[in-house]
Amino acid sequence: MKLSSVLSDVAGAAGRAILEALICGERDPVRLADLAIGRARNKIPQLLEVLDGEFTSHHAFMVRHYLDEIDRGKSIITAFDTRIAALLTERGSDLANLVTLPGLGRLAAGIVIAGTGGDMAQFASAHRLVSWIGVCPGQNESAGVNRSGRTRPGNKNLRRLLGIAAMAAIRKKDSSLGVFFRRTAARRGGKRALVAVVHKLAIAIWHVLHDHAPYREPGADHFTRRDPERAMHRMIKEANSLGLTIRFEPITA
């Protein structure tokens, strides 16, 4: 029997019902296939084919053992989830503030608190936290010439988590991080731009936990408002590359 060739999750509801029936002694492929539920019922013809095979008492013993192991693992996960929820109860406000960060959900916010302790008093500044996570470029200087350095080793779990959060954050075109990623990627490439976004997320996490305040989205026009001259220079440069010129004039009231 090759049940896994038809059902993507053999331990799911449909697969579990069929396996339990096999353990109890049912061998009729028609009755077994009829135990399928939900979308799995669309695969009844395929189930009839794969369930027409040999299933011995030893198979039943081993399947029972594996199902019990799965149940035991689920109970352990449930116990830890309950414990984590209890420990995070007193951090409810920090969790609520962290989820306002782009790309961070409640699960990710809990991992950030677990990884950092949630107390920013141990990090004198945002850059200390960035360096501890390992998204701060190292110093590479030789003969007075500064070269781009690799990121330093740090907390791999948080760095991986923030990398996933950064990939989700840059998908929003109307966010400052999305604009920052595209601007940086045009100059330095996508990989370095993503690390730069992770760097900014780590700094934002420090401020959110240090100030006990939610994240405030600067907006897609944040960099234009901060440095309008640079924005105009970029527009002129792009226009010149097309053989055009631009003249800026203030808009009258």
C-alpha positions as CSV (number, residue, x, y, z in Angstrom):
1,M,0.0,0.0,0.0
2,K,1.3,3.4,-1.0
3,L,-1.1,5.7,0.7
4,S,1.4,8.6,0.7
5,S,1.3,8.7,-3.1
6,V,-2.3,9.9,-3.0
7,L,-2.6,11.8,0.4
8,S,-0.1,14.5,0.9
9,D,-0.5,14.2,4.7
10,V,-0.9,10.6,5.8
11,A,-1.3,11.6,9.4
12,G,-4.1,14.1,8.5
13,A,-7.8,13.6,9.2
14,A,-8.4,11.4,6.2
15,G,-5.2,9.4,6.4
16,R,-5.6,8.9,10.1
17,A,-9.1,7.5,9.7
18,I,-7.9,5.0,7.1
19,L,-4.9,4.0,9.2
20,E,-7.0,3.5,12.3
21,A,-9.4,1.3,10.4
22,L,-6.5,-0.8,9.0
23,I,-5.1,-1.2,12.5
24,C,-8.6,-2.4,13.7
25,G,-8.6,-5.1,10.9
26,E,-10.5,-3.5,8.0
27,R,-9.1,-4.6,4.7
28,D,-11.9,-3.8,2.2
29,P,-10.5,-1.0,-0.2
30,V,-14.0,0.3,-0.8
31,R,-14.8,0.8,2.9
32,L,-11.4,2.2,3.6
33,A,-11.6,4.7,0.7
34,D,-15.0,5.8,1.8
35,L,-13.5,7.0,5.1
36,A,-11.9,9.9,3.2
37,I,-13.2,13.3,4.2
38,G,-13.1,16.8,2.7
39,R,-11.1,17.3,-0.5
40,A,-9.7,13.8,-0.1
41,R,-13.0,12.3,-1.3
42,N,-12.1,13.6,-4.8
43,K,-9.2,11.0,-4.7
44,I,-11.4,8.0,-3.9
45,P,-10.6,6.3,-7.3
46,Q,-6.9,6.6,-6.6
47,L,-7.4,5.5,-3.0
48,L,-9.1,2.3,-4.2
49,E,-6.0,1.4,-6.2
50,V,-3.4,2.1,-3.5
51,L,-5.4,0.5,-0.7
52,D,-5.6,-2.8,-2.6
53,G,-2.5,-4.3,-1.1
54,E,-1.0,-6.3,1.8
55,F,-1.3,-5.0,5.4
56,T,-0.1,-7.6,8.0
57,S,-0.4,-7.6,11.7
58,H,3.2,-6.4,12.0
59,H,2.3,-3.4,9.8
60,A,-0.6,-2.7,12.1
61,F,1.8,-2.9,15.2
62,M,4.3,-0.5,13.6
63,V,1.7,2.0,12.4
64,R,0.1,2.0,15.9
65,H,3.6,2.8,17.3
66,Y,4.2,5.6,14.9
67,L,0.8,7.2,15.4
68,D,1.3,7.1,19.2
69,E,4.7,8.8,18.7
70,I,3.0,11.5,16.7
71,D,0.3,12.0,19.4
72,R,3.0,12.1,22.0
73,G,4.9,14.8,20.1
74,K,1.7,16.8,19.7
75,S,1.0,16.7,23.4
76,I,4.6,17.9,24.1
77,I,4.1,20.8,21.7
78,T,0.8,21.7,23.3
79,A,2.4,21.7,26.8
80,F,5.2,23.9,25.6
81,D,2.8,26.3,23.8
82,T,0.8,26.6,27.0
83,R,3.9,27.3,29.0
84,I,5.1,29.9,26.5
85,A,1.8,31.6,26.5
86,A,1.8,31.8,30.3
87,L,5.4,33.3,30.3
88,L,4.4,35.9,27.7
89,T,1.3,37.0,29.5
90,E,3.2,39.7,31.3
91,R,4.7,40.8,28.0
92,G,1.4,41.5,26.4
93,S,2.1,45.1,25.6
94,D,5.5,44.4,24.1
95,L,3.9,41.7,21.9
96,A,1.3,44.1,20.7
97,N,3.9,46.7,19.9
98,L,6.2,44.3,18.1
99,V,3.4,43.1,15.8
100,T,3.1,46.6,14.4
101,L,6.5,46.2,12.8
102,P,6.3,45.2,9.1
103,G,6.8,41.5,8.5
104,L,6.4,40.5,12.2
105,G,3.5,38.4,13.4
106,R,2.6,37.3,16.9
107,L,4.7,34.1,16.7
108,A,7.7,36.0,15.4
109,A,7.2,38.7,18.2
110,G,7.3,35.9,20.8
111,I,10.5,34.6,19.4
112,V,12.1,38.0,19.5
113,I,11.1,38.4,23.2
114,A,12.4,34.9,23.9
115,G,15.7,35.6,22.1
116,T,16.4,39.0,23.6
117,G,14.7,38.7,26.9
118,G,12.5,41.6,26.0
119,D,14.6,43.9,28.2
120,M,16.6,46.4,26.2
121,A,18.5,47.6,29.4
122,Q,21.2,45.0,28.6
123,F,21.7,46.7,25.2
124,A,23.0,50.3,25.7
125,S,21.9,51.3,22.2
126,A,20.2,49.9,19.1
127,H,23.5,49.3,17.5
128,R,24.5,47.0,20.4
129,L,21.4,44.9,19.7
130,V,22.2,44.9,15.9
131,S,25.8,43.7,16.6
132,W,24.6,41.0,19.0
133,I,22.1,39.6,16.4
134,G,24.9,39.7,13.8
135,V,23.6,42.0,11.2
136,C,26.2,44.7,11.7
137,P,28.9,44.7,9.0
138,G,32.4,44.0,10.3
139,Q,35.2,46.4,10.0
140,N,37.6,45.7,7.1
141,E,40.3,48.4,6.8
142,S,43.7,48.0,5.3
143,A,46.3,50.8,4.6
144,G,43.7,53.4,5.4
145,V,41.2,52.0,2.9
146,N,37.8,50.9,4.1
147,R,36.3,47.9,2.4
148,S,32.9,46.3,2.7
149,G,33.0,43.7,5.5
150,R,30.9,40.6,6.1
151,T,28.2,40.5,8.8
152,R,29.5,39.3,12.1
153,P,28.5,36.0,13.7
154,G,25.6,36.5,16.2
155,N,22.3,35.0,17.1
156,K,21.5,32.8,14.1
157,N,17.9,32.2,15.0
158,L,17.0,35.8,15.3
159,R,19.0,36.7,12.2
160,R,17.1,34.0,10.2
161,L,13.8,35.2,11.7
162,L,14.5,38.8,10.8
163,G,15.5,37.8,7.3
164,I,12.1,36.2,6.8
165,A,10.4,39.2,8.2
166,A,12.4,41.5,5.9
167,M,11.3,39.5,2.8
168,A,7.7,40.0,3.9
169,A,8.2,43.7,4.7
170,I,9.7,44.7,1.3
171,R,6.7,43.3,-0.6
172,K,4.7,46.4,0.5
173,K,5.4,49.0,-2.1
174,D,3.9,51.8,0.0
175,S,6.2,51.2,3.0
176,S,9.5,52.9,3.7
177,L,11.3,49.6,4.0
178,G,10.1,48.5,0.5
179,V,11.3,51.8,-1.0
180,F,14.6,51.5,0.9
181,F,15.2,48.0,-0.4
182,R,14.6,49.0,-4.0
183,R,16.8,52.0,-3.7
184,T,19.6,50.0,-2.1
185,A,19.3,47.0,-4.4
186,A,19.7,49.3,-7.4
187,R,23.1,50.3,-6.1
188,R,24.4,47.3,-4.2
189,G,22.4,44.3,-5.2
190,G,19.5,42.4,-3.7
191,K,21.3,40.4,-1.1
192,R,23.1,43.3,0.5
193,A,19.9,45.3,0.3
194,L,18.0,42.6,2.2
195,V,20.7,42.6,4.9
196,A,20.3,46.4,5.1
197,V,16.6,45.9,5.7
198,V,17.2,43.4,8.4
199,H,19.6,45.9,10.0
200,K,16.8,48.5,10.0
201,L,14.3,46.0,11.5
202,A,16.7,45.2,14.3
203,I,17.1,48.9,15.1
204,A,13.3,49.3,15.0
205,I,12.9,46.4,17.4
206,W,15.2,48.0,19.9
207,H,13.3,51.3,19.8
208,V,9.9,49.5,20.1
209,L,11.0,47.5,23.2
210,H,13.0,50.3,24.7
211,D,10.3,53.0,24.4
212,H,7.4,50.6,24.9
213,A,5.7,52.1,21.9
214,P,4.3,50.8,18.6
215,Y,6.2,51.2,15.4
216,R,5.3,54.3,13.3
217,E,5.5,53.8,9.6
218,P,7.3,56.7,8.0
219,G,5.7,56.2,4.6
220,A,6.9,55.6,1.1
221,D,7.9,59.2,0.7
222,H,10.1,59.2,3.8
223,F,13.4,59.4,2.0
224,T,12.2,62.1,-0.4
225,R,11.0,64.3,2.5
226,R,14.2,63.7,4.4
227,D,16.5,64.6,1.6
228,P,14.6,66.4,-1.2
229,E,17.8,67.6,-2.9
230,R,19.0,64.0,-3.3
231,A,15.7,63.0,-4.7
232,M,15.8,65.8,-7.3
233,H,19.3,64.8,-8.2
234,R,18.2,61.3,-8.8
235,M,15.3,62.4,-11.0
236,I,17.6,64.6,-13.1
237,K,20.1,61.8,-13.5
238,E,17.5,59.4,-14.7
239,A,16.1,62.0,-17.1
240,N,19.5,62.7,-18.5
241,S,20.1,59.0,-19.1
242,L,17.0,59.2,-21.4
243,G,18.3,62.3,-23.1
244,L,15.9,64.6,-21.3
245,T,16.2,67.4,-18.8
246,I,14.0,68.5,-15.9
247,R,13.4,71.9,-14.4
248,F,12.0,72.2,-10.9
249,E,9.7,75.1,-10.0
250,P,7.8,75.5,-6.8
251,I,4.0,75.0,-6.8
252,T,2.2,78.3,-6.1
253,A,-0.5,78.2,-3.5
